[in-house]
Amino acid sequence: MKCWEFMSCPREVYTSCPAYPMRGHECWKMPHTLCDGGRHVKDSLVEKVSFCRQCEYYKQLMRNIAEADYTAPAVVDDSVEVNDQTAKL
């Protein structure tokens, strides 16, 4: 489910949002999105991340990822030690 579906945003709001149509599953990664039906717009990513952590869509998405025991591939360079714990982050 995309963010605008979960949040029941009106069509005129979500079609104007930078997350529409391709980034509805990762709206928290983008500045200037029209959050909560267009009532909130965060210009900086610092403000955005803080706001998103309180968002029900974001929290539900993070719970779904955790429940699926999502494991991202580890990116390794010489300066980072990767072990079983960090590989699961």
C-alpha positions in Angstrom: 0.0 0.0 0.0 1.3 3.4 -0.9 1.4 6.2 1.6 -1.4 8.3 0.0 -3.7 5.2 0.1 -2.9 4.5 3.8 -3.4 8.1 4.8 -6.5 8.6 2.6 -5.1 11.6 0.9 -7.3 13.4 -1.6 -6.4 12.9 -5.2 -5.6 16.6 -5.7 -3.0 16.3 -2.9 -1.3 13.0 -3.7 -1.0 13.8 -7.4 0.9 17.0 -6.5 3.2 15.2 -4.0 6.8 14.4 -5.0 6.4 10.8 -3.8 3.7 10.2 -6.5 3.5 8.0 -8.5 6.7 6.0 -8.0 7.9 6.6 -4.4 4.8 5.9 -2.3 6.6 3.2 -0.3 9.6 5.3 0.6 8.1 8.8 1.0 10.2 9.4 4.1 13.3 9.5 1.9 12.1 12.6 0.1 11.8 16.3 1.1 8.8 18.4 0.3 6.3 15.5 0.4 2.7 16.5 1.2 2.3 14.5 4.4 -0.9 13.9 6.3 -3.2 14.9 3.4 -1.1 17.9 2.6 -1.2 19.5 6.1 2.5 19.1 6.6 5.4 19.8 4.3 8.9 19.4 5.6 11.6 21.1 3.5 14.7 19.5 5.1 15.4 15.8 5.5 16.3 16.4 9.1 12.8 17.8 9.8 11.3 15.1 7.6 12.9 12.2 9.5 11.7 13.5 12.8 8.2 14.0 11.5 8.1 10.5 9.8 9.1 8.7 13.0 5.7 9.8 14.4 3.8 8.9 11.2 1.5 5.9 11.4 2.3 4.9 7.8 6.0 4.9 8.5 5.6 3.0 11.8 3.4 0.4 10.1 5.9 0.0 7.2 8.8 -0.4 9.7 6.8 -3.1 11.7 6.1 -5.0 8.4 9.8 -4.9 7.6 10.7 -6.1 11.0 8.1 -8.9 11.0 9.4 -10.1 7.6 12.9 -10.4 9.2 14.2 -8.3 6.4 17.9 -8.5 5.9 19.6 -6.0 3.7 22.7 -7.0 1.9 25.8 -5.8 3.7 27.9 -3.2 2.0 31.5 -3.8 3.0 34.5 -1.5 2.7 37.8 -1.8 4.5 36.8 0.7 7.2 33.7 -1.1 8.4 33.6 -4.4 10.3 30.6 -6.5 9.4 29.4 -9.3 11.6 26.2 -11.3 11.9 24.5 -8.5 13.9 25.3 -5.6 11.6 24.5 -7.6 8.5 20.8 -8.0 9.7 20.3 -4.2 10.0 
